[in-house]
Amino acid sequence: MNAQEALRHCQAYLDGELDSAMRASVDEVLAGNPEAAKVFEAQRAYHAFLKRVSGAHPAPADVKARFVERIAKFAPNAEIRS
């Protein structure tokens, strides 16, 4: 994975949507590329700011489970990340 690919995964990384292998790949790229790490840290700061000012809260587990169940029913081939 190169820096550009790693940065494409930035939002999913910050939202906790990457599996451990992908997260480790992104971490490895960022550790070896100071410029990419700087961009990533700016994204992390912006992400934290948005969470703070939006008052957003994670969906309750039962709501999330029903949502995932409906997606699976209507789009059985959809990639569902938890």
Rosetta blueprint (number, residue, H / E / L):
1 M L
2 N L
3 A H
4 Q H
5 E H
6 A H
7 L H
8 R H
9 H L
10 C H
11 Q H
12 A H
13 Y H
14 L H
15 D L
16 G L
17 E L
18 L L
19 D L
20 S H
21 A H
22 M H
23 R H
24 A H
25 S H
26 V H
27 D H
28 E H
29 V H
30 L H
31 A H
32 G H
33 N L
34 P H
35 E H
36 A H
37 A H
38 K H
39 V H
40 F H
41 E H
42 A H
43 Q H
44 R H
45 A H
46 Y H
47 H H
48 A H
49 F H
50 L H
51 K H
52 R H
53 V H
54 S H
55 G L
56 A L
57 H L
58 P L
59 A L
60 P L
61 A H
62 D H
63 V H
64 K H
65 A H
66 R H
67 F H
68 V H
69 E H
70 R H
71 I H
72 A H
73 K H
74 F H
75 A L
76 P L
77 N L
78 A L
79 E L
80 I L
81 R L
82 S L
